[in-house]
Amino acid sequence: MKFDLHVHALIAKYIPFETDQLNRMITVARRRGLNGFAVVDHIHYLGYWRTSNIFRESFPYYNGIYEVTEDFHIISGAEVHIKGGGHILVLGDLGEIHRIDEEMNLSGGYRPTLEQLITNTSSDMVYIGAHPFRSSCGLTEFKPSQLKSLCALE
């Protein structure tokens, strides 16, 4: 199966997501030969939870996965800014993402350390270091021992 694990539904911080955009995203992904993608909008963006609700209203949802069709799925997630400048993709159940948002105020702008993020969330979550070599928000300042706690790097 082929998945793109870093897709943003929210094009810009202040432009609301609409259902017709969702249909276009799925059409483009299918044309490119994908079996699905992970939606990982920045959790601190205005509209993150509204967009998640649009997805939940559109498709059956179970354990972090929207079933668009039998052969096409969307994984729920969020892109979290962490202290030190990096971005981490957190994939998994929205209930767990909501819990960590409530506890850490991620949507309010709090930037946890990498260790805080991983140790305070369920072991069922997948953590991916996003754009690790980007100068403005990469992970080049982190020690290899810290990055080993991630499941993958882009």
Backbone bond lengths (Angstrom), bond angles and torsions (degrees), N, CA, C in turn:
res aa  C-N    CA-C-N  psi(-1)  N-CA   C-N-CA  omega(-1)  CA-C   N-CA-C  phi
1 M - - - 1.447 - - 1.520 109.16 -
2 K 1.309 116.25 146.42 1.459 122.37 -179.99 1.531 109.91 -116.88
3 F 1.339 114.06 124.54 1.466 121.08 179.33 1.519 109.46 -130.62
4 D 1.314 116.43 143.02 1.464 122.06 167.39 1.526 104.62 -95.53
5 L 1.326 117.10 120.49 1.461 120.70 -174.52 1.522 114.20 -96.71
6 H 1.337 116.75 13.24 1.470 119.22 -179.89 1.531 109.31 -144.13
7 V 1.326 115.83 77.96 1.459 122.22 -179.55 1.525 108.91 -119.55
8 H 1.320 115.67 133.59 1.462 121.16 176.95 1.527 109.74 -106.03
9 A 1.322 116.44 126.65 1.462 121.32 174.25 1.522 109.96 -82.82
10 L 1.330 116.01 -34.61 1.464 120.84 179.37 1.523 108.67 -84.11
11 I 1.325 116.56 111.44 1.458 121.64 -176.43 1.522 111.24 -69.53
12 A 1.308 116.73 -36.70 1.466 122.25 179.42 1.523 108.26 -144.77
13 K 1.306 115.28 159.98 1.464 120.49 -175.32 1.520 114.01 -54.98
14 Y 1.307 117.69 -36.40 1.452 119.50 -170.76 1.527 114.58 -115.69
15 I 1.316 117.39 14.67 1.465 121.00 176.36 1.527 107.30 -103.62
16 P 1.328 118.41 117.49 1.463 120.00 -176.74 1.530 112.24 -68.17
17 F 1.306 115.41 148.06 1.462 122.85 178.70 1.519 109.17 -81.74
18 E 1.315 116.34 139.78 1.461 121.64 179.35 1.532 109.68 -122.91
19 T 1.309 116.70 152.81 1.462 122.36 -175.39 1.526 112.67 -58.69
20 D 1.334 119.06 -35.90 1.467 119.59 -179.62 1.532 111.58 -63.59
21 Q 1.341 117.58 -27.86 1.463 120.76 175.91 1.524 110.11 -65.16
22 L 1.315 116.78 -37.97 1.457 122.17 179.43 1.525 110.21 -60.19
23 N 1.309 116.69 -45.94 1.471 120.56 179.16 1.523 111.57 -63.40
24 R 1.325 117.38 -38.56 1.476 120.52 177.26 1.521 111.17 -65.77
25 M 1.328 116.94 -40.22 1.464 120.72 179.21 1.532 110.45 -60.31
26 I 1.314 116.34 -44.69 1.468 120.87 -179.64 1.516 110.50 -65.44
27 T 1.319 117.57 -42.98 1.469 121.43 179.19 1.524 110.97 -60.45
28 V 1.315 117.63 -46.07 1.466 121.56 -179.92 1.526 110.42 -64.34
29 A 1.318 117.26 -43.98 1.469 120.86 -179.93 1.525 110.60 -60.99
30 R 1.313 117.34 -43.59 1.473 120.61 178.34 1.526 110.88 -62.95
31 R 1.343 117.13 -43.44 1.477 120.64 178.53 1.515 111.91 -58.82
32 R 1.317 116.18 -32.26 1.469 120.99 -178.94 1.526 112.09 -86.43
33 G 1.319 117.01 5.78 1.459 120.84 175.30 1.510 115.69 83.90
34 L 1.345 116.65 17.31 1.462 119.84 -179.50 1.530 111.37 -86.39
35 N 1.309 114.98 152.55 1.461 122.29 173.65 1.522 110.95 -97.82
36 G 1.341 115.64 -1.10 1.446 120.29 178.76 1.513 111.31 161.03
37 F 1.327 114.39 -175.21 1.457 120.14 178.34 1.521 109.06 -156.50
38 A 1.308 115.65 165.66 1.466 121.88 175.01 1.521 108.34 -105.83
39 V 1.321 116.54 129.52 1.461 121.98 176.71 1.525 107.02 -92.21
40 V 1.333 115.29 114.83 1.467 120.69 -174.64 1.528 110.45 -131.06
41 D 1.316 115.04 62.47 1.463 118.33 177.22 1.521 110.04 -67.06
42 H 1.326 115.20 155.86 1.462 120.64 177.47 1.529 107.78 -64.60
43 I 1.318 116.33 123.29 1.466 120.64 -173.15 1.530 112.20 -65.38
44 H 1.313 117.83 -23.31 1.475 119.35 -179.27 1.534 112.19 -85.88
45 Y 1.340 118.47 -3.43 1.462 120.43 178.20 1.520 110.30 -71.08
46 L 1.309 114.56 140.57 1.452 121.04 173.55 1.535 107.13 -59.73
47 G 1.283 117.66 127.58 1.457 120.13 178.21 1.512 114.86 99.88
48 Y 1.348 118.25 -1.61 1.468 119.58 -179.11 1.528 110.94 -55.20
49 W 1.338 116.82 -52.10 1.461 119.74 -176.08 1.529 111.89 -72.30
50 R 1.305 117.93 -31.75 1.474 120.61 175.71 1.529 109.69 -62.94
51 T 1.321 117.02 -43.05 1.459 121.50 179.27 1.526 110.26 -64.04
52 S 1.321 117.18 -42.80 1.472 120.75 177.39 1.517 110.84 -58.95
53 N 1.329 117.10 -38.74 1.467 120.86 178.77 1.525 111.54 -65.87
54 I 1.323 118.06 -36.21 1.467 120.92 177.38 1.526 109.81 -61.99
55 F 1.333 116.93 -43.19 1.459 120.28 177.61 1.529 110.70 -62.51
56 R 1.331 116.86 -44.04 1.472 120.50 -177.94 1.519 112.05 -66.24
57 E 1.322 117.08 -32.52 1.462 120.61 178.18 1.529 111.54 -75.73
58 S 1.326 116.70 -20.85 1.460 121.02 -174.49 1.525 113.97 -89.95
59 F 1.346 117.61 -27.71 1.466 120.36 -172.91 1.516 111.09 -142.16
60 P 1.339 116.24 153.49 1.466 119.07 171.58 1.531 108.85 -60.35
61 Y 1.324 116.04 142.05 1.468 121.13 -175.31 1.513 109.51 -131.10
62 Y 1.322 115.99 132.07 1.455 120.14 176.87 1.511 109.87 -150.32
63 N 1.341 115.74 124.33 1.463 122.09 171.41 1.532 113.78 52.72
64 G 1.328 116.33 44.13 1.457 120.11 175.49 1.515 115.89 89.63
65 I 1.326 117.37 7.00 1.472 119.73 -176.47 1.525 110.39 -133.41
66 Y 1.338 114.39 129.54 1.460 121.38 172.10 1.523 106.89 -92.09
67 E 1.321 116.83 129.03 1.465 120.20 177.30 1.519 108.73 -96.17
68 V 1.338 115.08 101.32 1.462 120.47 179.16 1.519 108.50 -73.98
69 T 1.323 116.42 -51.38 1.464 124.69 172.64 1.519 106.78 -143.03
70 E 1.300 116.41 178.53 1.461 120.20 179.67 1.527 112.22 -60.42
71 D 1.338 116.41 -28.74 1.473 119.69 -176.66 1.532 114.02 -115.73
72 F 1.335 117.38 15.23 1.461 120.36 178.65 1.522 109.10 -143.43
73 H 1.344 115.86 125.81 1.465 121.25 -175.81 1.526 111.24 -133.56
74 I 1.318 114.66 154.69 1.459 121.38 175.62 1.527 107.16 -121.70
75 I 1.331 116.08 129.50 1.459 122.24 179.29 1.528 108.16 -94.32
76 S 1.324 116.68 134.77 1.468 119.54 177.97 1.519 110.18 -84.93
77 G 1.326 114.69 150.19 1.460 119.74 -179.91 1.515 111.47 -175.45
78 A 1.321 114.29 -172.21 1.465 121.43 179.29 1.521 108.67 -152.79
79 E 1.318 115.42 151.30 1.458 120.76 171.09 1.526 106.50 -100.06
80 V 1.322 115.66 122.84 1.456 121.95 -175.37 1.523 109.50 -113.17
81 H 1.312 116.25 128.45 1.463 121.43 174.48 1.522 107.24 -80.34
82 I 1.313 116.35 131.75 1.458 119.28 179.85 1.523 110.63 -114.73
83 K 1.316 114.23 158.95 1.458 120.91 178.29 1.521 108.24 -61.03
84 G 1.296 116.73 135.02 1.460 120.66 -177.43 1.514 111.78 103.67
85 G 1.343 116.55 -4.60 1.448 120.12 172.12 1.504 117.68 100.34
86 G 1.311 119.49 -6.22 1.461 120.23 -177.10 1.515 113.34 -86.61
87 H 1.327 113.82 166.68 1.459 121.55 174.68 1.523 107.44 -122.42
88 I 1.331 116.09 135.27 1.454 121.74 179.94 1.524 108.60 -122.02
89 L 1.330 115.84 129.96 1.454 121.21 173.25 1.518 106.97 -84.79
90 V 1.327 116.68 125.96 1.456 122.35 178.31 1.521 106.74 -113.41
91 L 1.324 116.17 113.29 1.460 121.40 -178.70 1.511 109.76 -107.63
92 G 1.328 116.04 137.15 1.457 119.85 177.85 1.510 111.79 151.55
93 D 1.303 114.40 -164.50 1.450 121.92 -173.31 1.529 112.97 -64.06
94 L 1.329 116.05 133.60 1.462 121.08 -179.73 1.527 112.97 -63.12
95 G 1.310 117.35 -28.15 1.461 119.83 176.43 1.518 110.93 -61.58
96 E 1.327 116.69 -41.28 1.457 120.98 178.30 1.525 110.68 -70.91
97 I 1.321 117.22 -39.50 1.466 120.11 177.36 1.534 109.63 -63.13
98 H 1.313 116.66 -41.02 1.461 120.59 177.88 1.529 110.50 -63.13
99 R 1.327 117.09 -42.46 1.469 120.95 179.98 1.529 111.13 -60.74
100 I 1.341 117.13 -46.31 1.465 117.74 -178.86 1.524 111.41 -70.61
101 D 1.335 116.58 -30.02 1.466 119.00 175.32 1.528 109.75 -64.73
102 E 1.321 116.83 -44.58 1.466 120.88 178.63 1.528 111.37 -61.52
103 E 1.324 117.03 -45.11 1.462 121.29 -176.34 1.526 113.23 -71.52
104 M 1.331 116.56 -36.61 1.467 119.79 -174.48 1.522 113.86 -107.14
105 N 1.345 117.31 -6.74 1.460 121.74 -177.63 1.534 111.82 57.91
106 L 1.337 115.60 46.03 1.468 120.62 179.31 1.520 111.08 -62.95
107 S 1.341 117.05 -41.53 1.468 119.32 -179.39 1.521 111.12 -69.09
108 G 1.321 117.04 -18.59 1.455 121.28 175.67 1.514 113.59 -86.37
109 G 1.325 116.68 -1.90 1.456 120.06 175.46 1.516 116.18 108.64
110 Y 1.349 118.14 -2.79 1.459 119.40 179.55 1.532 109.78 -65.60
111 R 1.318 115.88 136.10 1.466 122.46 178.24 1.527 109.11 -112.85
112 P 1.340 116.89 102.91 1.459 118.71 179.69 1.528 110.31 -74.35
113 T 1.314 115.83 164.00 1.460 118.64 170.64 1.524 106.68 -72.90
114 L 1.308 116.01 163.76 1.465 120.26 177.46 1.532 109.60 -58.40
115 E 1.316 116.20 -42.90 1.470 120.69 -179.45 1.525 110.71 -63.39
116 Q 1.333 118.36 -43.85 1.469 121.38 178.88 1.518 110.86 -59.09
117 L 1.315 116.17 -45.14 1.456 120.58 -177.64 1.522 110.81 -60.43
118 I 1.312 116.09 -48.26 1.465 119.65 -174.83 1.525 112.14 -74.77
119 T 1.309 118.19 -40.58 1.466 119.23 -177.17 1.527 112.85 -75.44
120 N 1.324 118.23 -18.85 1.460 120.77 -178.64 1.524 113.57 -99.66
121 T 1.321 117.44 9.84 1.461 119.95 178.50 1.528 109.95 -123.61
122 S 1.303 114.67 165.14 1.456 121.90 -178.09 1.522 111.55 -62.97
123 S 1.321 115.42 147.27 1.464 119.82 178.08 1.522 111.95 -70.38
124 D 1.331 117.55 -8.69 1.468 121.29 177.64 1.528 112.84 -78.07
125 M 1.311 117.56 -8.90 1.455 121.32 -177.55 1.524 110.58 -81.86
126 V 1.332 115.51 154.13 1.462 122.34 176.84 1.525 107.19 -111.22
127 Y 1.333 116.71 131.76 1.461 122.56 -178.11 1.519 108.95 -116.87
128 I 1.325 115.76 125.07 1.460 121.35 -179.04 1.520 108.46 -126.83
129 G 1.318 116.66 129.39 1.459 121.06 175.68 1.517 109.40 -73.17
130 A 1.325 116.90 117.23 1.468 121.91 -176.60 1.523 110.65 -85.43
131 H 1.324 115.17 144.43 1.467 123.93 177.63 1.532 112.09 28.41
132 P 1.334 117.50 66.57 1.468 121.62 -170.45 1.526 115.37 -63.04
133 F 1.326 118.10 -22.72 1.464 119.12 -176.09 1.519 113.83 -106.49
134 R 1.320 117.64 6.18 1.463 120.84 177.56 1.518 108.49 -67.13
135 S 1.309 117.11 132.06 1.461 120.17 -174.52 1.530 113.28 -65.00
136 S 1.311 117.68 -35.65 1.464 119.64 -175.16 1.526 113.86 -81.21
137 C 1.296 118.59 -24.41 1.474 119.34 -176.84 1.519 111.53 -151.65
138 G 1.300 116.74 33.97 1.451 120.80 179.95 1.512 113.09 -83.17
139 L 1.303 115.05 -174.60 1.455 120.84 -176.90 1.520 112.13 -113.67
140 T 1.323 116.74 18.07 1.463 120.43 -175.19 1.520 113.30 -67.97
141 E 1.326 118.30 -19.49 1.464 121.11 -179.71 1.532 112.62 -83.57
142 F 1.320 116.61 -9.75 1.454 120.29 -178.27 1.519 110.87 -86.26
143 K 1.321 115.54 147.59 1.457 121.50 178.47 1.527 109.47 -76.39
144 P 1.339 117.43 148.08 1.472 119.84 176.67 1.530 112.74 -52.89
145 S 1.326 117.38 -35.77 1.471 119.74 179.94 1.535 111.18 -63.63
146 Q 1.339 117.54 -32.28 1.463 120.62 177.51 1.528 110.67 -73.15
147 L 1.331 116.25 -39.79 1.462 120.38 -176.64 1.525 112.52 -71.46
148 K 1.329 117.54 -18.24 1.460 120.59 179.11 1.521 112.24 -65.07
149 S 1.318 117.69 -17.72 1.458 120.40 178.88 1.535 111.91 -76.60
150 L 1.331 117.06 -11.24 1.459 121.60 178.00 1.530 109.95 -82.04
151 C 1.314 115.92 155.03 1.461 120.93 176.54 1.523 111.14 -80.02
152 A 1.341 115.91 -28.26 1.467 120.32 -177.81 1.524 110.10 -166.22
153 L 1.326 115.85 166.15 1.455 123.87 169.16 1.512 107.15 -119.88
154 E 1.336 116.48 146.08 1.466 119.03 175.48 1.515 109.41 -67.19
